[in-house]
Amino acid sequence: MASVWKRLQRVGKHASKFQFVASYQELMVECTKKWQPDKLVVVWTRRSRRKSSKAHSWQPGIKNPYRGVVVWPVPEN
């Protein structure tokens, strides 16, 4: 029944098409004593769609072991 309701809500509306480009460079993560990740994944969601990056390992810093940086390699063009 939910799919029928969604179709009725779309009556008279046009589909919107857009393209979104995101390039990851670096992500700084600050954790707590209770939670420290092993790997990190960035997930983009819109409605029922999901797009996720590959899992990258997280390395804690030397000065602050609860703060770490994930760096994505720059792609060769």
Short mmCIF file of the C-alpha atoms (twelve columns), coordinates in Angstrom:
data_MODEL
# 
_entry.id   MODEL 
# 
loop_
_atom_site.group_PDB 
_atom_site.id 
_atom_site.type_symbol 
_atom_site.label_atom_id 
_atom_site.label_alt_id 
_atom_site.label_comp_id 
_atom_site.label_asym_id 
_atom_site.label_seq_id 
_atom_site.Cartn_x 
_atom_site.Cartn_y 
_atom_site.Cartn_z 
_atom_site.pdbx_PDB_model_num 
ATOM 1  C CA . MET A 1  0.000  0.000  0.000   1 
ATOM 2  C CA . ALA A 2  2.920  2.347  0.635   1 
ATOM 3  C CA . SER A 3  4.039  2.149  -2.990  1 
ATOM 4  C CA . VAL A 4  0.558  3.186  -4.171  1 
ATOM 5  C CA . TRP A 5  0.615  6.187  -1.836  1 
ATOM 6  C CA . LYS A 6  4.049  7.239  -3.147  1 
ATOM 7  C CA . ARG A 7  2.770  7.069  -6.729  1 
ATOM 8  C CA . LEU A 8  -0.263 9.186  -5.866  1 
ATOM 9  C CA . GLN A 9  1.973  11.826 -4.279  1 
ATOM 10 C CA . ARG A 10 4.000  12.095 -7.499  1 
ATOM 11 C CA . VAL A 11 1.030  12.894 -9.743  1 
ATOM 12 C CA . GLY A 12 1.715  16.067 -11.731 1 
ATOM 13 C CA . LYS A 13 5.351  16.327 -10.631 1 
ATOM 14 C CA . HIS A 14 8.473  16.042 -12.735 1 
ATOM 15 C CA . ALA A 15 11.506 13.941 -11.908 1 
ATOM 16 C CA . SER A 16 14.489 15.992 -10.854 1 
ATOM 17 C CA . LYS A 17 17.813 14.889 -12.246 1 
ATOM 18 C CA . PHE A 18 21.044 16.073 -10.788 1 
ATOM 19 C CA . GLN A 19 24.582 14.879 -10.500 1 
ATOM 20 C CA . PHE A 20 26.689 15.312 -7.404  1 
ATOM 21 C CA . VAL A 21 30.459 14.968 -7.425  1 
ATOM 22 C CA . ALA A 22 32.412 14.651 -4.191  1 
ATOM 23 C CA . SER A 23 36.131 14.110 -3.886  1 
ATOM 24 C CA . TYR A 24 37.515 12.936 -0.582  1 
ATOM 25 C CA . GLN A 25 40.886 14.218 0.557   1 
ATOM 26 C CA . GLU A 26 41.139 13.920 4.298   1 
ATOM 27 C CA . LEU A 27 38.851 13.274 7.234   1 
ATOM 28 C CA . MET A 28 39.761 13.976 10.849  1 
ATOM 29 C CA . VAL A 29 37.918 11.834 13.388  1 
ATOM 30 C CA . GLU A 30 37.874 12.430 17.113  1 
ATOM 31 C CA . CYS A 31 36.852 9.404  19.188  1 
ATOM 32 C CA . THR A 32 36.232 8.542  22.806  1 
ATOM 33 C CA . LYS A 33 37.620 5.885  25.070  1 
ATOM 34 C CA . LYS A 34 34.502 3.754  24.484  1 
ATOM 35 C CA . TRP A 35 34.566 3.948  20.680  1 
ATOM 36 C CA . GLN A 36 37.577 3.776  18.374  1 
ATOM 37 C CA . PRO A 37 37.043 2.623  14.790  1 
ATOM 38 C CA . ASP A 38 39.136 0.089  12.941  1 
ATOM 39 C CA . LYS A 39 37.987 1.192  9.482   1 
ATOM 40 C CA . LEU A 40 35.911 4.121  8.232   1 
ATOM 41 C CA . VAL A 41 33.413 4.330  5.380   1 
ATOM 42 C CA . VAL A 42 31.729 7.516  4.124   1 
ATOM 43 C CA . VAL A 43 28.079 6.903  3.189   1 
ATOM 44 C CA . TRP A 44 25.892 9.281  1.142   1 
ATOM 45 C CA . THR A 45 22.148 8.636  1.290   1 
ATOM 46 C CA . ARG A 46 19.196 10.194 -0.498  1 
ATOM 47 C CA . ARG A 47 15.748 8.728  0.055   1 
ATOM 48 C CA . SER A 48 16.174 4.980  -0.506  1 
ATOM 49 C CA . ARG A 49 19.535 5.153  -2.318  1 
ATOM 50 C CA . ARG A 50 22.918 4.603  -0.706  1 
ATOM 51 C CA . LYS A 51 26.391 5.234  -2.067  1 
ATOM 52 C CA . SER A 52 29.379 4.379  0.085   1 
ATOM 53 C CA . SER A 53 33.121 4.695  -0.245  1 
ATOM 54 C CA . LYS A 54 35.580 1.868  0.235   1 
ATOM 55 C CA . ALA A 55 36.685 1.088  3.766   1 
ATOM 56 C CA . HIS A 56 39.854 2.892  4.798   1 
ATOM 57 C CA . SER A 57 41.913 2.218  7.881   1 
ATOM 58 C CA . TRP A 58 42.038 4.816  10.619  1 
ATOM 59 C CA . GLN A 59 45.376 5.691  12.192  1 
ATOM 60 C CA . PRO A 60 45.371 7.409  15.604  1 
ATOM 61 C CA . GLY A 61 47.663 10.368 16.138  1 
ATOM 62 C CA . ILE A 62 50.781 10.363 18.300  1 
ATOM 63 C CA . LYS A 63 49.905 13.463 20.359  1 
ATOM 64 C CA . ASN A 64 46.250 12.528 20.891  1 
ATOM 65 C CA . PRO A 65 45.449 8.803  20.535  1 
ATOM 66 C CA . TYR A 66 41.703 9.586  20.326  1 
ATOM 67 C CA . ARG A 67 42.102 11.803 17.242  1 
ATOM 68 C CA . GLY A 68 43.014 10.298 13.907  1 
ATOM 69 C CA . VAL A 69 43.117 11.160 10.226  1 
ATOM 70 C CA . VAL A 70 41.954 9.165  7.214   1 
ATOM 71 C CA . VAL A 71 43.598 10.223 3.947   1 
ATOM 72 C CA . TRP A 72 42.309 9.170  0.543   1 
ATOM 73 C CA . PRO A 73 44.875 8.795  -2.239  1 
ATOM 74 C CA . VAL A 74 44.558 11.290 -5.095  1 
ATOM 75 C CA . PRO A 75 43.446 9.482  -8.272  1 
ATOM 76 C CA . GLU A 76 45.649 9.668  -11.351 1 
ATOM 77 C CA . ASN A 77 43.904 11.456 -14.210 1 
# 
